[in-house]
Amino acid sequence: MEMAVPIEVSLPMTQTGPGGFELHGEIAGVGGDFLLDTGASMITINRNLFREIQKRNKLEKVHSVGARLASGEIKLLDVYRVEQFTIGNACKLGPVEFAVVDKGGRNLLGMNALSQVAPFTISMSPPQLSLAQCL
């Protein structure tokens, strides 16, 4: 079995406001935009994206986690696992867990994904995310 050699990738980001940056991603074969959030411990997706993933994939809940939302509210969120997550169109990650929020809201690219491709660098001009350990 041949081992994949990690590569370094730089991905352009879209600025969403003062200090906010977004990247396109693909989770279990379904694309969406993800807000880069180094304060989020894990990938979090909204219910709409979750439904699209469920249409194409059999998902199994692995556990629940308590999370403090941006509003300050603490919620119990269901956590699922997928075999592949792609950041941009070039950086594939192995299996990742993600949490699902009930309401709309942004999909978040959290530290459980970013730690798989560390070290990473965030550049502001031009806005880009450089990842060192992509498959």
N, C-alpha and C positions, 0 to 999 in steps of 0.2 A: 504494500500500500504506500503510495507516494504522499509525502507530507507537503502541504501548501507552504510556500515561503511568504512570510508577511511582507507587505509593501507599504510605503508611505504614500499617502494621498492627500491632496489639498482640494477642498470643496468650497465653491462659492456659497455665501450665505446672503439671504435677503434681509435687509433691515426692516423691522416691523414697527419701529418707534424708537424713542431714545433708549439705547442700550439693549433692545430686543433684536434677536436674530433667528431666522427660520431656515431650515433645510428640508429638502424633500427626502422622504424615506420610504421604504417598502417593508411592510411587516407581513410575513406569511403570504407574500404574493400580492398584497393590496397596498397601493400607494397612498401617501398622505403627506401633509406638511407638518413638521415638528419644530416647536420652539426649543432652541438650545437653552437648557435650564440646569446649570451646574449646582443649583440648590435642591434639585429633585433627586431623590435617591434611586428612582427607577423610571423606566419608560411608562408614561401614562397616556392612555388614549381615551377619546370620547366614545360615547355609546354608538354614534353613527358609524365610525370607522370599525368598531367592534362587530357591528351587525354585518358589515361588508366582509370582514374576515370570516365570520361564522358561515356565510353563504358558500365559501370556497374551501373551508377547512373544518375538520373535526377538532374542536378545542376542549380541553379538559382543565377545569379549575384545579390549581395546585395548592392554594391556600388563600387566606385573607390577610390583609395588613391594615393597621390603623394609620391613617395619613392626615396630616394637618394641611388643609387646602389653603390657597392664597387668601381666602376670606377669613382665615383663622379657625374655621370650623374643623372639627375632627370627625372623620368619616371612616367607616370600615369598607375597604375596597376589595373586590375579588381580584385575584392574581392568576394569570394564565401563562403558559410557556409555549413558545414557538421555536422551531428549529433554525429559522434564519431571519435576520433583520439586516437590511441594507441601508446605509446612510449615503445620501446622494445617489449616484448611479455607479459608484465604483468601490465602495467599502463594505464588504460583506462581513458580518459577524456570525459567530456560531449561535447556539441556543441562547435565548434571552427570556426573561420573565417581564410581563407588563401588567399594569393595573388598569382597571376600567372605571372611569367616573360616570355616574348616572346621567348627569346633565351634559349639555353641549360643552363648549369650551375648547381650549387648544389641546392638541396632542403635544406631549413634552418628551424631549430627548434627555433622559436622565443619566445619572452617573453609572448605573449598572451597564449601560451600553458603552459609554465613554471609557470606562475603566478597562474594557476589553481591547481597546485600541490605543491605550496610553503608551507613551506620553502623547498628549495632544496640545496644540497651540491654537489660540484664538487670536486672529489678526483683525484689526479694525479698519485698515485702509490698504487695500480693499478688504471688505468683510469676507473672511474665509476661515475655515476650520481645517487645520492640518492634523492628520491622524497617522500614527506611526506603525500600527500593527494590523493593517487590513488584510483580509484573505482574498 
